Amino acid sequence: MSSRKPIRKAVFPVAGLGTRFLPATKAIPKEMLPIVDRPLIQYAVDEAREAGIEQMIFVTGRGKSAIEDHFDIAFELEKTMSDRGKSLDVLAPTRLGPGNCAYVRQQEPLGLGHAIWCARGIVGDEPFAILLPDELMHGQPGCLAQMVAAYDEVGGNLISVIEVLDEEVSSYGVIAPGAKISQALTEVTGLVEKPKRGDAPSNKIISGRYILQPEVMRTLEDQEKGAGGEIQLTDAMARMIGEQPFHAVTFDGRRFDCGSKTGFVEATLALALEREDMGPEVRRIAERLLAD
């Protein structure tokens, strides 16, 4: 029997200001903006639950209390709905049980690596997952579930990747691939941030999902600032390559970059078109608009 520790905790860095979506995000966290009728953060939490995550750790900042309220019980709303004979099933995914969620603040915007480090006391000495809510990963099973299955096979550290066109690699972090373990699983020998097209070691880009060993927290402890004057998670991971097993899981599904306005619109349209209750009507609307 394997002595490998299971992945029970997930960290959600949600302290960002969301300036690209101003003025919408002046009073509403960008993670609460809806893709059709579910907030962006809900998709990430649902993905984590599907993968067997038991504790959700949100690294928040000022003005993010709406995220806490969303995953709480709304007594007045639920009582009113019950009194009117309405089903509460639609609210079930928004309930996180007592002790199943924790919130810690990142007081300064010092980068993704720093945000993850802020959760060190709650993560403890366990491997953990990281989900970036801006990246909506749409597939069945979900991205993190695919990664947990790979973790059960190889352990160590894993990152999710997707393949992009060669002309797109310069916009992303890219892996240097090593041995191919299976169709979806590849050894990682290095990480390169936004390489020039001709210099990229592959077309596999890092796509916002990670399973990391707790040692990354100690690496982040003395991590110097990198790109943008921020403490970068990619830099800390690069230091761990060669010291611990490191693999990439090619996600079997679709990725939507909801940190950009066009990606947000694309995700909304794509998920609306898939729904039985509105897909046909949305398709007719899109066709009419395109014809105009």
ABEGO torsion letter per residue (X at the ends): XBABBBBABBBBBAABAGAAAOAAAAABBAAABBBGABBAAAAAAAAAAAAGBABBBBBBBBGAAAAAAAABBBAAAAAAAAAAGBBAAAAAAABBBBGABBBBBBABBAEAAAAAAAAAAAAEABBBBBBBAABBBBBOBBAAAAAAAAAAAAEEBBBBBBBBBAAAAAABBBBBBBBBABAABBBBABBBBGBBAAABABABBBAGBBBBBAAAAAAAAABBBBBGGBBBAAAAAAAABGABBBBBBBBBEBBBBAABAAAAAAAAAAAAAABAAAAAAAAAAAAAAAAX
